[in-house]
Amino acid sequence: MARKIGSRYTANQILGRGSAGTVWLGEGPEGPVAIKLLREDLASDQELVGRFVQERTALLGLEHPNVVSVRDLVVDGNDLALVMDLVRGTDLRTRLDRDRRLAPEAAVAIVADVADGLAAAHAAGVVHRDVKPENVLLDMQGPLGPGGSHPALLTDFGVAKLIDSPRRTRATKIIGTPDYLAPEIVEGLPPRAAVDIYALATVLYELLAGFTPFGGGHPGAVLRRHVTETVAPLPGIPDELWLLIVQCLAKAPASRLRASELGARLRELLPLVAGMPPLDVDEPEAESAQDEAPATEEAAPVGERVRRRGAVPLVPGAKPADSNRDTHTSMRVPAPDELAGGARGTARVPRPAGAPRPGSARHRAVARRRRVALGVAAVALAAVAGVGTWLATAEDDAGATPGDTNNSAPATP
């Protein structure tokens, strides 16, 4: 099933599929490569092809140990492709799907790697615009780092910018993955380097908690939370790490750290989280519709729960899967009244492990048992109080003489 890509490359095997195209294992003059072949409808867009050529110099010049380098950009007939270094490993989404969450030391080390890669990109004037676990690759052949983490590399640079052409999205559309979109993008402002910091802090939160701080439910609700709600605290992590996450999730872009600062601060915090086990928290409810889930869902073993979202594998050994977190989801920009109409305050608060989800069948059953128990206790308390009153009255009656009504001494004749 091999096919030629331009004059220098051959695509041999599909590694994964995403919303923008298909990733192939390929061969080039210098050996194995990964080839991202964009969809045919994108390749036929002459405006996009022009932007593709314009971005060539910036993308080819981006070299860093924590960035999957782009070796070549191919425009050949109906083929529009990015030729990239081949990373032997897996993507971070696949790791999360397997482990649900990571130990804090490994999570911090991985995000520090990605921050270093972003720092190099931002210095070169390149904004990623779609930082998420699917776009972080773990090099299984690299040396192990803190917490047993594998070196992390950020991939898919330039793809979001290529797809997000003015004609394609217009002023009323936004391009991105809802869970990781910075508030300024939701409000229609142009994306700067700070949007990558916000998305990376969201990834760090997800690695620690097993869920994103503002995700869950309808994309419109997710967008509104980014703008109107503050992040809920994660119990069990050092205060210094939590304050760092909060700063990078600030609504104001200027309040966030730069990528180089974030990477350095995270590495300084590694000794504080060394040896810590993964956090023991459960995901909060996402939407009221989900609160009506049957009780059997609550009782399902962890291994049998529905996978939250699929991965888009980019390397050998991973299983291709569709994902509703794919890159370049096109959404309408919410109107100001829609953004202001959401609940203000703290976002969905994580539940202690094992606690029932508010509104679920199990939660209602627990609440019903609690009300019954309180009712029984109130009846028992009333009964005890009644018996005490009866005993006191009986004692008073026993100590009084016939005819006495006020316990006063009889008058002397």
C-alpha positions, 0 to 999 in steps of 0.5 A: 500500500506504499505511495510516493510523496513528492520525488524523495519520499515513500509512505509505507504504512498508516500510523494514525488518522486525525482531523487534518489528515493521516500520518504515515511511516515513510522512507526518505533519503536519510532513512525512516520518517513520519509523513503527515499527509493533509486531507485532499480538500485542504490540499486543493485550497490554493490559499492554504497551499500559499500559506503552507509555502510561506511557513516553510522557512520558519518550520524547517528552522525549528530545531530543539531536542523537545520538538519533533523537527519538520524536515520538509514540506511537500507540495505535489499535485494533490499531495500536501505533506509535512515530513517529520522526524520519526519518534519511536514511542507513543503519544501522551494521550495513549499513556493517559488512557492507560494510566488515567493519571501520572505520578506528579514527578513524571507529570512535572518532568514531561511538562517541563520538557514540552515547555522547553520546546515551546520556549525555542518555538516562541523565540523563533516566532512560532506559536503552536496553538494546539498543545494537548496530549495527542501532540506530545510524543514520548520517546521510548528509546530515550533515557529515563528522566525523573519519575521514570518519564521518557523524553517528551517532544511536541509535534504538529507545529504549524498545522493549526495556523495553516488550517486557520485561514481567514477565509476558512474560519471567518471572524465568527469561528474559532479553531482548536480543541475546546478543553485547552483553548485559552480565554482570549481565543474564545473571546475572538482575540488573535492567539499569541505565545501565551495561549500555548502556556495556558494549554500546557498548564491545562495538560499538567492539570490533566496529567495530575488529576486525570481530567481537564479543569474546564472540560466536560459536556457540550463544547459551548459549556466548556468555552464558557468555563474558560472565560468565566470560571476559576480553576478548582484546587487539586488536593495533595500537591505542594502549594508551590506547584499549585500556585504555578498552575494557577498563574499559568491558567490566569485569564489575563495572558500577561499574567502567565509565565513565559515558556522558558520561565515555566520550564525552569520553575517546574524543574526547580519543583521536581524535588518537592514531588519526588516519590509522590504517588498519583493523586486520589481524586475523582472527576467531577460531574460534567453536565446535568444530563450526565448526572442521570446516569444509571447506578450501574455506571457508578459501580463499574470497575475502573478498567471497564469504564468508558474511555474518556476520549480516544487517541490519535497515534502517531508512532508504531504500535499504537491503535488508530482511533477517532477522537473528539479532541482532534485538532482543528475543531471549528466552533462558533465564537460565543456571544458576550451574553452567552459567555456572561450567562454561565456560572461564575466562581470556581469550576467543577470541584474534584470529588474525593475518591469513591464519592458519588457524583452529585445528582447521580442515582448513587448520590440520591440513594446516599442522600435518601439514607441520610435523611432517613437516618436523620429522621430516625435520630430526631424521633429518638431524640424526641422520645428521649426528651419525652421520657425525661419530662415524664420522669421529672413530672413523676418525681415531682408528684411523688415528693408532693403532699396531698392537696399541694399544688405549688410544693410550698410548706403547709401553713401552721394552724 
